[in-house]
Amino acid sequence: MKKKAFLSVLFILISTLLICNLSYANYKWEKLSFNADTSLYISPNYEQDGSIYALSNRELFKSTDEGNTWKTINELPVWQVKVTGNKTLYALQGTSERELALYSLQPSQEKMQKVCDMPPGTKNFAVLNNGVTIAARPSESRSIWHLLRSESPGIWQDTGFTRAGELLESMPDGTVFTRENSTNVVSRSINSGLTWKDVSSSYEINKLFASPLYPEKNEIFAIINNTAVYISYDTGLNWQLRMTGMEESGYLAGLAFSPRYRLDQTIYAADTEGRVFVSKDDAFNWKTLGVSFEDDNKLNSLIVLPNGKILAGTSKGVYQLASYIPVTQLARAEFVIGKTTYTIGQNDWYMDTAPYIDGGRTFVPVRYLAYALGVSDSDILWDETKKEVTLTKGKTTVKMIVGSSLLFVNNQPVTMDVLPQMRVGRVFLPARWVAEAFGATVTWDGQKNSVVIEYQK
């Protein structure tokens, strides 16, 4: 009898291990669109407009259905695209690479608008949050790169700095980095490009990525020597290697942060062969997803959508990582802006007040948002004196105070970019912050003007 019970337990354990391993072996890349070299960019206002952008064959395209269909938004050939910290997409456009102009796309626009003419021969640029634009221009031999800056559109001044290069990246606070191609010396400016100081010569920094935690921790990730991920906590002065579990990677092409990075510290890395790695502890340890391209396709960019979908720009078009999130029992709720009914699964429920949008953020009545997330009535607490809401589900407790930007997840503070509000005697919470604190995903349906919340039961 004991032997039979032992065998039963052993069978369950083996089956569980097999299922877990298969969950990492079933991923595959699937073609979505385009048949040419394509780079992808996610809208800085994705929560509101649901847009992603693709640069392919000098054309800039926009998609609002996760890359399935696209429409052109440029008028002239596009040579380079950047998304900046001021939530604007910029592009270099022009009929000739030597005669380019800077164009921008604001959230409410359908077509790009010209900002200014760029210095002849511009190869790279950065637009800072304070409006300063920096242009990098090489000499004919490309041995020397000059940096120019503009505080007013079209009025350019030479900074006198000549040790720039193809790398030119800005951070949310206006710090700018460049690297001299021939020496790998990395220089940094902390005054909008007026003066520059060498900060490193030990690494060939290929790409820089400002972490969502940069405003609090000065956290920057970098791809160095094309093969390794490093992290800096002091705005690029010192770097730490973070490659445990990613030793099998080839030439790294991109990094992408989880839309819930502030809560889950999840980051994704991909190499040119299409291998994808995931870290859930701020890049200390990585795990492979066991996927790669089956042909000679080459990955060049990676983005992660708020619903967890992973898309890649490649030498053969746009691809998506299929079956990345296994669907078991998926709970789904939907709130329509201005409507006093909401949906959980297939059922409609009544509310005594409607969700609304304020400052580009969706606010939902606290009690109904909690119901949508599976929080029971007894686990929704309101402290009138403190104006504090407490929601508990399983091992997760979330606390928020009306008028405060702090959200506490199991007593750990997280700074939001929005405040809980009180209207007509009801408390309204920012849907995305609360839902993601409980591990749910939040997406915006622009056609229905609704916010959709999903989580695994």
N, C-alpha and C positions, 0 to 999 in steps of 0.2 A: 504493500500500500504506500509506504514511504517512497519507494523507488519510483512508483507510478506518478506520485505527486511531484517528485523532483524533476522527472522528465517533462512533465507538463509545464513547470516553471521555466525549465531550460528552453523549451520550445518557444514560449512566449518571449523570453529574453532575446533569443536568436532572431525571431521574427521582427521584434522591435528594432534591433540593430540593422537588419536588412532594409527595413522601411526607411530608417533614418538615412542610411547611406544612399538609397535610391533617390531620396529627395534631393540629393546633391548631384546625382548622375543623370537626371532626366531633363536638365536644362538644355536648350538649344537656341541658336540664333535663327530668327525668321526674317525674311526680307519684307520691308514695308513699302518703300518707294524709292524712286530715282535709280539711275544706272550709271552714275558717275561719282567721282570723288566728292564727298559731302561732309560738311562740319555742322554740328548741332549746337544750339544755344537755347536755354530756357528763359522765358520771359521773367524779368524781375517782379512782374505783377501777375504771376501765374494764378494766384488765388482768385483774382478778379477776372482776368481775360482768358485764362486757360490756353495761352499761346506758347508755341515753341517755334523756333526759326531754324532754317537750313540754308547754308551757303553752298551752292552747287553750280558749277560752270559759270561763275561770275554773276549768278542770279541769286537774289535773296528771297526766300519763300517763307510764308507764315502758315501754320496749321493750328486749328482750334479743336481737332479731334484726335489728339495724341499721335500725329504723324501719318494718319491714313490718307488725308487729302491736303493739298497745298495750293496757295495762290501767291503770285508774284507781287512784291511790294516795292521793288526798286525801279528806277527809270534808266539809270546808267549802270555799266558794269561795276560790280562790287569786288574790291580787292582785299578788304579785311573787315571783320566785325568784332565788336567788344560790347559786353554788358557791364555797366559801371555801378558803383555803389549808390548813385543817385536815382536808381531804378529807371535808367534810360538805356536804350540800345543805340549804339553808334556804328556807323559804317563809313569806310573810305570808298567813294565812288568816282568814276571818271572814265572817259574813253581811252585815256592813256595812263600808264602807270606813273608817268612823270608829271601828269597834270591831274591831281586829285583834289576832291573837296570832301569835307566832313558833313555827313548827314546824320540826323537823329530821328528816332521814332518814340514819341510819347505814348503813354497808355491809351489815350483817347483817339489816336490817329490811325488811319488806315494806310497812308503813304508816308514815306520818309520826307523830312523837310531839311533843306540845306542850312547848315550852320555857318560855314566859312570855307574859303579856299585854303588848302594846305600848302606849305612850302614845296616847291618843285622837287621831285625825287623822294618824297616822304615814303618810308617803308614801314613805319610803325607809329603808334600814337597812344596817348593816355589822356582821358578826360577826368579831372578831379571833381570832387563834390562841390568845391568852391567856384567851379566854372573855368578854372585854368586848364588850358590844353597844352600838351607837350608833344612835339613831333621829333622823331628820330630819322635822320637823313644821312646815308652813307656817301663817301666820296666815290669817284669813278672806279677806283681800285677796290673799294669796300674795305680798305684797311683802316680807315678813320670814319667814325660815325659822329655827326654833330647833333646836339640837342638844341631845339628851339622851343620857346614857350610863348603863349599868348594869353593875356588877361582880357582882351577885347577881341571879338571875332575878326579875324583877318589881319590883325596887327601883330607881327611876329618879331621877337627879339632873340638873338643868338645868345645862349647862356655861356658860351666860351668853353663848355665842357665837350671834349672830343673822345672820351673813352667809353662811349655808349656802344650798343650793339643791337642785335635782333630781339633780345629780351628787353621788354619795357612794360612793367606792370605796376599798377597803383593799388593801394589798400584803401579801405573805407575812410580812414582818417586823413588821407591825402599823402601818406608816405609813398614814395615812388622808388622802384628798383630798376637798374639796368645792368647789363653785363657786357664787358668788352669781349668781342668774339675771339681775338687772338690770344688773350692772356687769361681768360676766365675770371678776371677781377670783377667783383660785384660792387657796385656803388649805390648809395642810397641818398635820397633827398628828403628832408623832413620840413622843407619850407617851400613846397609847391614847385620844385625844380629850379629855384634860384641858385642854390649851391649844392654840391655833391661831395660825399665822403666815402672812401673805400671801406667796405665792411667785411669783405671776405675774398680770398684768392685760392682757397683750398678745394673748392668744389666747382664743377661745371653745372651751374643751375640752369635747367632747361625750361621749367615751368613753375610758376608760383600760384598758390591757391589760398585766398584769405578764408580762414575758418569762420563759420557763423558766430564763433565765440571770440573773434578778433577784438571787438569793442571792449570786452572785459579782460581778456587774457593775452592780447597781442599774439594770438596763435596763428601761425602760417605753416602750411604744408608746401613741400617742394618735391619735384622730381629732379633728381641729381644724377649726372652721368648717364641719363636716359634709362637707368636700370634700378634705381632705389628711391624709396620714399623717406624723406626726412621731415622733422618738425622743429619749429623754432617757437619759443615762448617769449622772446625779447626782440621782436620786430626784425628778425633776420641777422642778429649779431652772432648767435651760436645755434648750431644745428645738431639734432639727435637722430640717429638712424632708427627707422621703424620698419623692419622687414621680416620679423619672426612669422613663419608660416607662408611666406611669399617667395621662398628661395627659387621656386620653379618658374618665376615670371621671366619674360623676355624684355624687350624694349618697352618701357611703360609709355602709354599714350595719354592717359588722363586720370583724373580723380573726380569724384562727385560725392557731395555730402547728402546724407539723408535729410529730407525735408523736416524731420523731427530731431535733427542733430543735437539741439540743446538738451533734449530729454534722453535720447538713446545713444548718443556718441557713435553713431554708425557712419562709416565712410566706405566708399567703394573705389577700387583701383582696377584698371584694365590695361593689358599690354596690346601691342599691335596685332598679335595673333588672335585676339578675341578672348583671351583668358580673363576671367573676372574674379576678383578677390574681395572679401568683405571683412571688415573689422568692426566689432561692437564695443571696443574699449579704447577709443581715441587712438587707434592705430598701433597699440602695443602688440596685438596678436591678430593674424589674418587667417582666413579660411577660404580655400578655393571653392568655387561653385562647379568645378569640373566641366567647364564648357570652353570651346574654342571654335574658330572657323574651320570648316571642312575643306576649304579651298585656299587660294592665294589671296583672299580678301585681307585688307589691312585696316584696323581700327584707328581712328584719329581723335575721336572725342566721345565723351560719355555724359549722359544726363540721367537723373532720377526724378520721376514725377511724384507728386504728393501721394498718389495711390500706390506707390511702390514699383511702378513699371520702369524698367531700365531700357533706355534707347541708346543706340550708338550711331555716330557718323562714321562711315567707312569709305574705302576706295571704290566700293561698288554700290553706294547709296545708304539709305537709312534702314537699320535693322532693329528689331526688338528682341529682348531676352524672354523667350516663352516659358511659361510654367514657373516663373521665378517665385511667385507667392502661391503655394498650394492652397486651393480652396476646399475647405472642409465644410463646416457649418458657418456660413457667413451671415451675420446680422447686418441689416441695412435700414437706415432711417433717412428721411428727406424732409427738409424744411424749405418752404417756398417763401421768399421775401414778401411781406405784406399780407400773407394769408394766415388765417387763424385755425387751419387744420394742418396736421403733419402726418407723415406715413411711417409706420414701423412694419417692415415686411410687406404684406399685402393689405394691411389694415390702416384705415384712416382714423385719426384721433383729433379731438377738439382741444383748442387752447383758448384761454380767455384774453390773450393778447398775441400780437403777431411779431415775427422776427423782422429786423430791419438792418440796413447797412449804414455805418457811420465811419467816415474817414477811411473808406475802402475795406472795412472789416465787417464781418457778419456777426450780429448779436442775436442770441436766442434766449428766451426765458429760461431761467436756471432749472426750474423743476422739469420742464419738458425736455430740455437738453439732457438732464440726468436720466429720465425715463428712456430716452433714445439710446443711451449708453449702457442700459441694463442696470442702472442703480435703483435699488428699491426705495420706496417712500420713506422707510424708517432710517435710511442711510443718507438722507438729505437734511442737513441741519442748517439753521439760520440763527445767528447771534445778532439780535437787534442792536445791542449796545455797541458791539465792535463793527457792525455792518459786515460780518464775516460769513461766508458760505463754506460749508464743509461737505464734500461728497466722498463716500467710501464704497469701494467695490473690490471684494476679495482682499488682496494684500496692498491695494493702492488707495491712498487717501490724498485728496486734492483740496487745498484751501485757498480761498481768494477773498480779498477785502475790497469792497466798493471804493473806487477812487485810487487804488494802489496798483502799481505795475508789477508787484511781486506775486508770483504763483508758487505755492509750496506743494511739492510732490513728495509725500512721505517725509515731510519736514525739511526737504532740500529746496532752497529758494531758486527760482528761475525768473529772470527779468523779461517781461513781455514788452512788446512795442504798442500795447493798447491797454486801456483800463476797463474793468467791469463798471457797468453803469446801472443807475436806477431811474426808471421812468414809470410814471403813473402808478407808483406804489409797487412796482415789480422789479426784481433784480434780473438784469440781462448780462450774460457772460459771452466773451468772445469764443465762438464755436470751435475754431481750429485749435486754440491753445488748450482748452479743456479736453476736447476729444483726443488729441494726441497725447495728453498726459496719461490717458487710460489705454494707450496703445492702439487707438482707432486711426483710420485714415480719413481725411477730409478732402473732398473734391468739389469744384464749383461747376455747375451746369449753366453755362451762359444762355442757352436757348430757353431753359425753363426758369431762369433767375432763381435757382435754388442751390442749397448746400446739401451735399450727400455725405453721410457718415457711415462707415463700414468697419466692422471688427469681427474677429473670429470668436465664436462662442466658446 
